[in-house]
Amino acid sequence: MKVKCPTCDKDVVWTAKSAYRPFCSERCKLIDLGDWAAENHRIPDKAPIDSALSEEYLAELEQEFITQDNEFFKH
Ligand SMILES: [Zn+2]
């Protein structure tokens, strides 16, 4: 049985002896695991901008409310 190395797309013969299957080599296995770990630690693609914007927006709103409150108390 042959599989394609998920990292480099090379054909890998899947046997009990292929220690790094489905990867062709330890290097590819580590690269893939590294990618996977990096993926896991990364905030999902769409979230960063949206949440950064909305957080900024919320902070701005909050600031406005604080300002309004202060003015309200002055009156
Ligand atoms: Zn490979």
PDB file of the backbone (N, CA, C, O) and the ligand in Angstrom, with CONECT records:
HET     ZN  A 101       1
ATOM      1  N   MET A   1       0.841  -1.200   0.000  1.00  0.00           N
ATOM      2  CA  MET A   1       0.000   0.000   0.000  1.00  0.00           C
ATOM      3  C   MET A   1       0.876   1.250   0.000  1.00  0.00           C
ATOM      4  O   MET A   1       1.885   1.341   0.700  1.00  0.00           O
ATOM      5  N   LYS A   2       0.449   2.190  -0.804  1.00  0.00           N
ATOM      6  CA  LYS A   2       1.201   3.436  -0.870  1.00  0.00           C
ATOM      7  C   LYS A   2       0.328   4.603  -0.417  1.00  0.00           C
ATOM      8  O   LYS A   2      -0.862   4.659  -0.730  1.00  0.00           O
ATOM      9  N   VAL A   3       0.908   5.499   0.296  1.00  0.00           N
ATOM     10  CA  VAL A   3       0.185   6.721   0.656  1.00  0.00           C
ATOM     11  C   VAL A   3       1.048   7.897   0.238  1.00  0.00           C
ATOM     12  O   VAL A   3       2.235   7.746  -0.055  1.00  0.00           O
ATOM     13  N   LYS A   4       0.447   9.045   0.215  1.00  0.00           N
ATOM     14  CA  LYS A   4       1.227  10.238  -0.090  1.00  0.00           C
ATOM     15  C   LYS A   4       1.614  10.920   1.206  1.00  0.00           C
ATOM     16  O   LYS A   4       0.786  11.104   2.098  1.00  0.00           O
ATOM     17  N   CYS A   5       2.849  11.284   1.300  1.00  0.00           N
ATOM     18  CA  CYS A   5       3.304  12.004   2.483  1.00  0.00           C
ATOM     19  C   CYS A   5       2.514  13.311   2.581  1.00  0.00           C
ATOM     20  O   CYS A   5       2.538  14.113   1.647  1.00  0.00           O
ATOM     21  N   PRO A   6       1.825  13.534   3.682  1.00  0.00           N
ATOM     22  CA  PRO A   6       1.003  14.742   3.811  1.00  0.00           C
ATOM     23  C   PRO A   6       1.835  16.030   3.737  1.00  0.00           C
ATOM     24  O   PRO A   6       1.319  17.097   3.403  1.00  0.00           O
ATOM     25  N   THR A   7       3.105  15.914   4.049  1.00  0.00           N
ATOM     26  CA  THR A   7       3.934  17.111   4.056  1.00  0.00           C
ATOM     27  C   THR A   7       4.497  17.431   2.674  1.00  0.00           C
ATOM     28  O   THR A   7       4.390  18.564   2.203  1.00  0.00           O
ATOM     29  N   CYS A   8       5.099  16.426   2.022  1.00  0.00           N
ATOM     30  CA  CYS A   8       5.781  16.732   0.765  1.00  0.00           C
ATOM     31  C   CYS A   8       5.161  16.035  -0.439  1.00  0.00           C
ATOM     32  O   CYS A   8       5.655  16.178  -1.557  1.00  0.00           O
ATOM     33  N   ASP A   9       4.080  15.279  -0.223  1.00  0.00           N
ATOM     34  CA  ASP A   9       3.349  14.642  -1.326  1.00  0.00           C
ATOM     35  C   ASP A   9       4.125  13.519  -2.001  1.00  0.00           C
ATOM     36  O   ASP A   9       3.742  13.067  -3.080  1.00  0.00           O
ATOM     37  N   LYS A  10       5.183  13.074  -1.394  1.00  0.00           N
ATOM     38  CA  LYS A  10       5.951  11.971  -1.948  1.00  0.00           C
ATOM     39  C   LYS A  10       5.221  10.663  -1.646  1.00  0.00           C
ATOM     40  O   LYS A  10       4.577  10.527  -0.605  1.00  0.00           O
ATOM     41  N   ASP A  11       5.326   9.706  -2.564  1.00  0.00           N
ATOM     42  CA  ASP A  11       4.731   8.397  -2.305  1.00  0.00           C
ATOM     43  C   ASP A  11       5.483   7.696  -1.188  1.00  0.00           C
ATOM     44  O   ASP A  11       6.712   7.625  -1.194  1.00  0.00           O
ATOM     45  N   VAL A  12       4.739   7.187  -0.244  1.00  0.00           N
ATOM     46  CA  VAL A  12       5.342   6.481   0.872  1.00  0.00           C
ATOM     47  C   VAL A  12       4.757   5.072   0.896  1.00  0.00           C
ATOM     48  O   VAL A  12       3.537   4.910   0.874  1.00  0.00           O
ATOM     49  N   VAL A  13       5.595   4.073   0.939  1.00  0.00           N
ATOM     50  CA  VAL A  13       5.109   2.702   1.033  1.00  0.00           C
ATOM     51  C   VAL A  13       4.744   2.432   2.487  1.00  0.00           C
ATOM     52  O   VAL A  13       5.568   2.526   3.396  1.00  0.00           O
ATOM     53  N   TRP A  14       3.491   2.097   2.659  1.00  0.00           N
ATOM     54  CA  TRP A  14       2.958   1.923   4.014  1.00  0.00           C
ATOM     55  C   TRP A  14       3.217   0.487   4.466  1.00  0.00           C
ATOM     56  O   TRP A  14       2.496  -0.430   4.073  1.00  0.00           O
ATOM     57  N   THR A  15       4.220   0.297   5.271  1.00  0.00           N
ATOM     58  CA  THR A  15       4.497  -1.016   5.838  1.00  0.00           C
ATOM     59  C   THR A  15       4.722  -0.862   7.333  1.00  0.00           C
ATOM     60  O   THR A  15       4.827   0.249   7.852  1.00  0.00           O
ATOM     61  N   ALA A  16       4.793  -1.985   8.004  1.00  0.00           N
ATOM     62  CA  ALA A  16       5.047  -1.944   9.439  1.00  0.00           C
ATOM     63  C   ALA A  16       6.402  -1.328   9.732  1.00  0.00           C
ATOM     64  O   ALA A  16       6.656  -0.798  10.814  1.00  0.00           O
ATOM     65  N   LYS A  17       7.276  -1.417   8.711  1.00  0.00           N
ATOM     66  CA  LYS A  17       8.630  -0.890   8.895  1.00  0.00           C
ATOM     67  C   LYS A  17       8.716   0.616   8.712  1.00  0.00           C
ATOM     68  O   LYS A  17       9.674   1.246   9.161  1.00  0.00           O
ATOM     69  N   SER A  18       7.720   1.194   8.054  1.00  0.00           N
ATOM     70  CA  SER A  18       7.831   2.634   7.830  1.00  0.00           C
ATOM     71  C   SER A  18       7.393   3.367   9.100  1.00  0.00           C
ATOM     72  O   SER A  18       6.210   3.606   9.343  1.00  0.00           O
ATOM     73  N   ALA A  19       8.365   3.697   9.861  1.00  0.00           N
ATOM     74  CA  ALA A  19       8.143   4.242  11.198  1.00  0.00           C
ATOM     75  C   ALA A  19       7.425   5.589  11.161  1.00  0.00           C
ATOM     76  O   ALA A  19       6.732   5.969  12.105  1.00  0.00           O
ATOM     77  N   TYR A  20       7.606   6.296  10.056  1.00  0.00           N
ATOM     78  CA  TYR A  20       7.074   7.659  10.031  1.00  0.00           C
ATOM     79  C   TYR A  20       5.806   7.767   9.205  1.00  0.00           C
ATOM     80  O   TYR A  20       5.323   8.868   8.939  1.00  0.00           O
ATOM     81  N   ARG A  21       5.255   6.603   8.793  1.00  0.00           N
ATOM     82  CA  ARG A  21       4.047   6.650   7.989  1.00  0.00           C
ATOM     83  C   ARG A  21       2.947   7.430   8.719  1.00  0.00           C
ATOM     84  O   ARG A  21       2.894   7.335   9.945  1.00  0.00           O
ATOM     85  N   PRO A  22       2.110   8.154   8.094  1.00  0.00           N
ATOM     86  CA  PRO A  22       2.064   8.277   6.622  1.00  0.00           C
ATOM     87  C   PRO A  22       3.100   9.239   6.056  1.00  0.00           C
ATOM     88  O   PRO A  22       3.028   9.606   4.883  1.00  0.00           O
ATOM     89  N   PHE A  23       4.037   9.642   6.858  1.00  0.00           N
ATOM     90  CA  PHE A  23       5.054  10.568   6.368  1.00  0.00           C
ATOM     91  C   PHE A  23       6.219   9.787   5.782  1.00  0.00           C
ATOM     92  O   PHE A  23       6.429   8.623   6.122  1.00  0.00           O
ATOM     93  N   CYS A  24       6.979  10.435   4.893  1.00  0.00           N
ATOM     94  CA  CYS A  24       8.090   9.747   4.249  1.00  0.00           C
ATOM     95  C   CYS A  24       9.306   9.749   5.154  1.00  0.00           C
ATOM     96  O   CYS A  24      10.197   8.915   4.988  1.00  0.00           O
ATOM     97  N   SER A  25       9.364  10.654   6.094  1.00  0.00           N
ATOM     98  CA  SER A  25      10.563  10.780   6.919  1.00  0.00           C
ATOM     99  C   SER A  25      10.201  11.451   8.237  1.00  0.00           C
ATOM    100  O   SER A  25       9.126  12.025   8.407  1.00  0.00           O
ATOM    101  N   GLU A  26      11.142  11.351   9.149  1.00  0.00           N
ATOM    102  CA  GLU A  26      10.915  11.995  10.434  1.00  0.00           C
ATOM    103  C   GLU A  26      10.761  13.507  10.248  1.00  0.00           C
ATOM    104  O   GLU A  26       9.972  14.162  10.929  1.00  0.00           O
ATOM    105  N   ARG A  27      11.530  14.028   9.316  1.00  0.00           N
ATOM    106  CA  ARG A  27      11.494  15.464   9.063  1.00  0.00           C
ATOM    107  C   ARG A  27      10.073  15.911   8.703  1.00  0.00           C
ATOM    108  O   ARG A  27       9.547  16.879   9.251  1.00  0.00           O
ATOM    109  N   CYS A  28       9.462  15.163   7.752  1.00  0.00           N
ATOM    110  CA  CYS A  28       8.125  15.532   7.314  1.00  0.00           C
ATOM    111  C   CYS A  28       7.111  15.366   8.447  1.00  0.00           C
ATOM    112  O   CYS A  28       6.168  16.146   8.578  1.00  0.00           O
ATOM    113  N   LYS A  29       7.324  14.347   9.246  1.00  0.00           N
ATOM    114  CA  LYS A  29       6.426  14.136  10.376  1.00  0.00           C
ATOM    115  C   LYS A  29       6.499  15.320  11.340  1.00  0.00           C
ATOM    116  O   LYS A  29       5.483  15.829  11.813  1.00  0.00           O
ATOM    117  N   LEU A  30       7.727  15.737  11.611  1.00  0.00           N
ATOM    118  CA  LEU A  30       7.909  16.850  12.543  1.00  0.00           C
ATOM    119  C   LEU A  30       7.360  18.145  11.969  1.00  0.00           C
ATOM    120  O   LEU A  30       6.760  18.956  12.675  1.00  0.00           O
ATOM    121  N   ILE A  31       7.580  18.319  10.663  1.00  0.00           N
ATOM    122  CA  ILE A  31       7.049  19.529  10.024  1.00  0.00           C
ATOM    123  C   ILE A  31       5.533  19.562  10.175  1.00  0.00           C
ATOM    124  O   ILE A  31       4.942  20.586  10.517  1.00  0.00           O
ATOM    125  N   ASP A  32       4.921  18.401   9.907  1.00  0.00           N
ATOM    126  CA  ASP A  32       3.465  18.367   9.993  1.00  0.00           C
ATOM    127  C   ASP A  32       2.978  18.574  11.414  1.00  0.00           C
ATOM    128  O   ASP A  32       2.020  19.310  11.650  1.00  0.00           O
ATOM    129  N   LEU A  33       3.635  17.930  12.353  1.00  0.00           N
ATOM    130  CA  LEU A  33       3.241  18.119  13.753  1.00  0.00           C
ATOM    131  C   LEU A  33       3.439  19.564  14.173  1.00  0.00           C
ATOM    132  O   LEU A  33       2.637  20.131  14.916  1.00  0.00           O
ATOM    133  N   GLY A  34       4.522  20.147  13.683  1.00  0.00           N
ATOM    134  CA  GLY A  34       4.800  21.553  13.987  1.00  0.00           C
ATOM    135  C   GLY A  34       3.710  22.448  13.430  1.00  0.00           C
ATOM    136  O   GLY A  34       3.227  23.363  14.098  1.00  0.00           O
ATOM    137  N   ASP A  35       3.329  22.161  12.174  1.00  0.00           N
ATOM    138  CA  ASP A  35       2.254  22.927  11.550  1.00  0.00           C
ATOM    139  C   ASP A  35       0.977  22.815  12.355  1.00  0.00           C
ATOM    140  O   ASP A  35       0.268  23.789  12.605  1.00  0.00           O
ATOM    141  N   TRP A  36       0.722  21.589  12.744  1.00  0.00           N
ATOM    142  CA  TRP A  36      -0.503  21.320  13.476  1.00  0.00           C
ATOM    143  C   TRP A  36      -0.516  22.074  14.798  1.00  0.00           C
ATOM    144  O   TRP A  36      -1.530  22.649  15.194  1.00  0.00           O
ATOM    145  N   ALA A  37       0.621  22.062  15.468  1.00  0.00           N
ATOM    146  CA  ALA A  37       0.721  22.765  16.746  1.00  0.00           C
ATOM    147  C   ALA A  37       0.578  24.261  16.526  1.00  0.00           C
ATOM    148  O   ALA A  37      -0.095  24.955  17.288  1.00  0.00           O
ATOM    149  N   ALA A  38       1.221  24.747  15.471  1.00  0.00           N
ATOM    150  CA  ALA A  38       1.139  26.173  15.168  1.00  0.00           C
ATOM    151  C   ALA A  38      -0.306  26.551  14.855  1.00  0.00           C
ATOM    152  O   ALA A  38      -0.807  27.593  15.278  1.00  0.00           O
ATOM    153  N   GLU A  39      -0.949  25.676  14.109  1.00  0.00           N
ATOM    154  CA  GLU A  39      -2.343  25.874  13.749  1.00  0.00           C
ATOM    155  C   GLU A  39      -3.213  25.988  15.001  1.00  0.00           C
ATOM    156  O   GLU A  39      -4.113  26.822  15.102  1.00  0.00           O
ATOM    157  N   ASN A  40      -2.899  25.118  15.932  1.00  0.00           N
ATOM    158  CA  ASN A  40      -3.680  25.074  17.158  1.00  0.00           C
ATOM    159  C   ASN A  40      -3.506  26.312  18.022  1.00  0.00           C
ATOM    160  O   ASN A  40      -4.414  26.737  18.737  1.00  0.00           O
ATOM    161  N   HIS A  41      -2.325  26.865  17.930  1.00  0.00           N
ATOM    162  CA  HIS A  41      -2.065  28.022  18.775  1.00  0.00           C
ATOM    163  C   HIS A  41      -2.463  29.323  18.105  1.00  0.00           C
ATOM    164  O   HIS A  41      -2.466  30.395  18.709  1.00  0.00           O
ATOM    165  N   ARG A  42      -2.801  29.181  16.816  1.00  0.00           N
ATOM    166  CA  ARG A  42      -3.172  30.377  16.088  1.00  0.00           C
ATOM    167  C   ARG A  42      -4.661  30.633  16.262  1.00  0.00           C
ATOM    168  O   ARG A  42      -5.453  29.692  16.300  1.00  0.00           O
ATOM    169  N   ILE A  43      -5.033  31.859  16.364  1.00  0.00           N
ATOM    170  CA  ILE A  43      -6.444  32.203  16.416  1.00  0.00           C
ATOM    171  C   ILE A  43      -6.995  31.968  15.014  1.00  0.00           C
ATOM    172  O   ILE A  43      -6.342  32.326  14.034  1.00  0.00           O
ATOM    173  N   PRO A  44      -8.173  31.380  14.898  1.00  0.00           N
ATOM    174  CA  PRO A  44      -8.753  31.095  13.579  1.00  0.00           C
ATOM    175  C   PRO A  44      -8.680  32.295  12.642  1.00  0.00           C
ATOM    176  O   PRO A  44      -8.792  33.447  13.060  1.00  0.00           O
ATOM    177  N   ASP A  45      -8.484  31.975  11.325  1.00  0.00           N
ATOM    178  CA  ASP A  45      -8.195  32.992  10.325  1.00  0.00           C
ATOM    179  C   ASP A  45      -9.089  34.223  10.355  1.00  0.00           C
ATOM    180  O   ASP A  45      -8.600  35.349  10.267  1.00  0.00           O
ATOM    181  N   LYS A  46     -10.374  34.018  10.478  1.00  0.00           N
ATOM    182  CA  LYS A  46     -11.277  35.166  10.352  1.00  0.00           C
ATOM    183  C   LYS A  46     -11.377  35.959  11.655  1.00  0.00           C
ATOM    184  O   LYS A  46     -11.651  37.159  11.645  1.00  0.00           O
ATOM    185  N   ALA A  47     -11.154  35.284  12.758  1.00  0.00           N
ATOM    186  CA  ALA A  47     -11.386  35.906  14.054  1.00  0.00           C
ATOM    187  C   ALA A  47     -10.515  37.126  14.357  1.00  0.00           C
ATOM    188  O   ALA A  47     -11.024  38.127  14.860  1.00  0.00           O
ATOM    189  N   PRO A  48      -9.195  37.062  14.059  1.00  0.00           N
ATOM    190  CA  PRO A  48      -8.340  38.137  14.582  1.00  0.00           C
ATOM    191  C   PRO A  48      -8.812  39.531  14.232  1.00  0.00           C
ATOM    192  O   PRO A  48      -8.938  40.387  15.108  1.00  0.00           O
ATOM    193  N   ILE A  49      -9.078  39.767  12.940  1.00  0.00           N
ATOM    194  CA  ILE A  49      -9.467  41.101  12.507  1.00  0.00           C
ATOM    195  C   ILE A  49     -10.811  41.484  13.127  1.00  0.00           C
ATOM    196  O   ILE A  49     -10.966  42.557  13.711  1.00  0.00           O
ATOM    197  N   ASP A  50     -11.775  40.575  12.982  1.00  0.00           N
ATOM    198  CA  ASP A  50     -13.106  40.853  13.497  1.00  0.00           C
ATOM    199  C   ASP A  50     -13.099  41.152  14.983  1.00  0.00           C
ATOM    200  O   ASP A  50     -13.672  42.145  15.433  1.00  0.00           O
ATOM    201  N   SER A  51     -12.442  40.278  15.744  1.00  0.00           N
ATOM    202  CA  SER A  51     -12.504  40.460  17.190  1.00  0.00           C
ATOM    203  C   SER A  51     -11.671  41.661  17.608  1.00  0.00           C
ATOM    204  O   SER A  51     -12.000  42.349  18.574  1.00  0.00           O
ATOM    205  N   ALA A  52     -10.592  41.910  16.877  1.00  0.00           N
ATOM    206  CA  ALA A  52      -9.784  43.082  17.186  1.00  0.00           C
ATOM    207  C   ALA A  52     -10.609  44.339  16.937  1.00  0.00           C
ATOM    208  O   ALA A  52     -10.621  45.269  17.744  1.00  0.00           O
ATOM    209  N   LEU A  53     -11.301  44.343  15.792  1.00  0.00           N
ATOM    210  CA  LEU A  53     -12.134  45.484  15.459  1.00  0.00           C
ATOM    211  C   LEU A  53     -13.255  45.658  16.473  1.00  0.00           C
ATOM    212  O   LEU A  53     -13.497  46.756  16.975  1.00  0.00           O
ATOM    213  N   SER A  54     -13.930  44.561  16.764  1.00  0.00           N
ATOM    214  CA  SER A  54     -15.078  44.697  17.642  1.00  0.00           C
ATOM    215  C   SER A  54     -14.630  45.024  19.063  1.00  0.00           C
ATOM    216  O   SER A  54     -15.324  45.718  19.806  1.00  0.00           O
ATOM    217  N   GLU A  55     -13.449  44.508  19.426  1.00  0.00           N
ATOM    218  CA  GLU A  55     -12.962  44.831  20.751  1.00  0.00           C
ATOM    219  C   GLU A  55     -12.618  46.315  20.850  1.00  0.00           C
ATOM    220  O   GLU A  55     -12.892  46.988  21.843  1.00  0.00           O
ATOM    221  N   GLU A  56     -12.001  46.788  19.762  1.00  0.00           N
ATOM    222  CA  GLU A  56     -11.667  48.196  19.709  1.00  0.00           C
ATOM    223  C   GLU A  56     -12.951  49.032  19.733  1.00  0.00           C
ATOM    224  O   GLU A  56     -13.054  50.049  20.418  1.00  0.00           O
ATOM    225  N   TYR A  57     -13.905  48.560  18.966  1.00  0.00           N
ATOM    226  CA  TYR A  57     -15.186  49.236  18.871  1.00  0.00           C
ATOM    227  C   TYR A  57     -15.884  49.264  20.227  1.00  0.00           C
ATOM    228  O   TYR A  57     -16.438  50.282  20.642  1.00  0.00           O
ATOM    229  N   LEU A  58     -15.842  48.112  20.908  1.00  0.00           N
ATOM    230  CA  LEU A  58     -16.456  48.030  22.227  1.00  0.00           C
ATOM    231  C   LEU A  58     -15.759  48.962  23.214  1.00  0.00           C
ATOM    232  O   LEU A  58     -16.399  49.628  24.028  1.00  0.00           O
ATOM    233  N   ALA A  59     -14.447  48.990  23.120  1.00  0.00           N
ATOM    234  CA  ALA A  59     -13.682  49.862  24.004  1.00  0.00           C
ATOM    235  C   ALA A  59     -14.053  51.321  23.752  1.00  0.00           C
ATOM    236  O   ALA A  59     -14.169  52.127  24.676  1.00  0.00           O
ATOM    237  N   GLU A  60     -14.233  51.632  22.465  1.00  0.00           N
ATOM    238  CA  GLU A  60     -14.628  52.987  22.102  1.00  0.00           C
ATOM    239  C   GLU A  60     -16.015  53.316  22.658  1.00  0.00           C
ATOM    240  O   GLU A  60     -16.246  54.386  23.221  1.00  0.00           O
ATOM    241  N   LEU A  61     -16.921  52.364  22.481  1.00  0.00           N
ATOM    242  CA  LEU A  61     -18.276  52.542  23.001  1.00  0.00           C
ATOM    243  C   LEU A  61     -18.248  52.743  24.514  1.00  0.00           C
ATOM    244  O   LEU A  61     -18.927  53.607  25.070  1.00  0.00           O
ATOM    245  N   GLU A  62     -17.442  51.917  25.145  1.00  0.00           N
ATOM    246  CA  GLU A  62     -17.331  51.982  26.591  1.00  0.00           C
ATOM    247  C   GLU A  62     -16.813  53.363  27.013  1.00  0.00           C
ATOM    248  O   GLU A  62     -17.289  53.972  27.970  1.00  0.00           O
ATOM    249  N   GLN A  63     -15.822  53.820  26.256  1.00  0.00           N
ATOM    250  CA  GLN A  63     -15.235  55.126  26.529  1.00  0.00           C
ATOM    251  C   GLN A  63     -16.295  56.224  26.374  1.00  0.00           C
ATOM    252  O   GLN A  63     -16.361  57.168  27.162  1.00  0.00           O
ATOM    253  N   GLU A  64     -17.116  56.068  25.338  1.00  0.00           N
ATOM    254  CA  GLU A  64     -18.177  57.033  25.112  1.00  0.00           C
ATOM    255  C   GLU A  64     -19.183  57.034  26.256  1.00  0.00           C
ATOM    256  O   GLU A  64     -19.642  58.083  26.707  1.00  0.00           O
ATOM    257  N   PHE A  65     -19.507  55.849  26.705  1.00  0.00           N
ATOM    258  CA  PHE A  65     -20.444  55.745  27.813  1.00  0.00           C
ATOM    259  C   PHE A  65     -19.880  56.400  29.057  1.00  0.00           C
ATOM    260  O   PHE A  65     -20.582  57.098  29.788  1.00  0.00           O
ATOM    261  N   ILE A  66     -18.578  56.156  29.285  1.00  0.00           N
ATOM    262  CA  ILE A  66     -17.943  56.747  30.460  1.00  0.00           C
ATOM    263  C   ILE A  66     -17.994  58.271  30.354  1.00  0.00           C
ATOM    264  O   ILE A  66     -18.320  58.965  31.318  1.00  0.00           O
ATOM    265  N   THR A  67     -17.667  58.775  29.167  1.00  0.00           N
ATOM    266  CA  THR A  67     -17.693  60.212  28.950  1.00  0.00           C
ATOM    267  C   THR A  67     -19.097  60.767  29.162  1.00  0.00           C
ATOM    268  O   THR A  67     -19.294  61.776  29.839  1.00  0.00           O
ATOM    269  N   GLN A  68     -20.069  60.073  28.562  1.00  0.00           N
ATOM    270  CA  GLN A  68     -21.451  60.508  28.722  1.00  0.00           C
ATOM    271  C   GLN A  68     -21.869  60.492  30.191  1.00  0.00           C
ATOM    272  O   GLN A  68     -22.538  61.406  30.673  1.00  0.00           O
ATOM    273  N   ASP A  69     -21.463  59.445  30.882  1.00  0.00           N
ATOM    274  CA  ASP A  69     -21.787  59.338  32.291  1.00  0.00           C
ATOM    275  C   ASP A  69     -21.208  60.520  33.054  1.00  0.00           C
ATOM    276  O   ASP A  69     -21.874  61.136  33.886  1.00  0.00           O
ATOM    277  N   ASN A  70     -19.967  60.813  32.752  1.00  0.00           N
ATOM    278  CA  ASN A  70     -19.313  61.910  33.464  1.00  0.00           C
ATOM    279  C   ASN A  70     -20.048  63.225  33.214  1.00  0.00           C
ATOM    280  O   ASN A  70     -20.256  64.031  34.122  1.00  0.00           O
ATOM    281  N   GLU A  71     -20.438  63.416  31.928  1.00  0.00           N
ATOM    282  CA  GLU A  71     -21.155  64.642  31.608  1.00  0.00           C
ATOM    283  C   GLU A  71     -22.520  64.652  32.271  1.00  0.00           C
ATOM    284  O   GLU A  71     -23.020  65.694  32.693  1.00  0.00           O
ATOM    285  N   PHE A  72     -23.094  63.497  32.350  1.00  0.00           N
ATOM    286  CA  PHE A  72     -24.403  63.385  32.974  1.00  0.00           C
ATOM    287  C   PHE A  72     -24.309  63.802  34.441  1.00  0.00           C
ATOM    288  O   PHE A  72     -25.184  64.496  34.960  1.00  0.00           O
ATOM    289  N   PHE A  73     -23.240  63.370  35.093  1.00  0.00           N
ATOM    290  CA  PHE A  73     -23.101  63.690  36.500  1.00  0.00           C
ATOM    291  C   PHE A  73     -22.750  65.147  36.753  1.00  0.00           C
ATOM    292  O   PHE A  73     -22.975  65.686  37.836  1.00  0.00           O
ATOM    293  N   LYS A  74     -22.186  65.774  35.712  1.00  0.00           N
ATOM    294  CA  LYS A  74     -21.828  67.169  35.874  1.00  0.00           C
ATOM    295  C   LYS A  74     -23.057  68.068  35.900  1.00  0.00           C
ATOM    296  O   LYS A  74     -23.081  69.117  36.543  1.00  0.00           O
ATOM    297  N   HIS A  75     -24.093  67.607  35.164  1.00  0.00           N
ATOM    298  CA  HIS A  75     -25.277  68.451  35.035  1.00  0.00           C
ATOM    299  C   HIS A  75     -26.077  68.534  36.321  1.00  0.00           C
ATOM    300  O   HIS A  75     -27.104  69.210  36.366  1.00  0.00           O
TER     301      HIS A  75
HETATM  302 ZN    ZN A 101       7.609  13.834   3.097  1.00  0.00          ZN2+
END
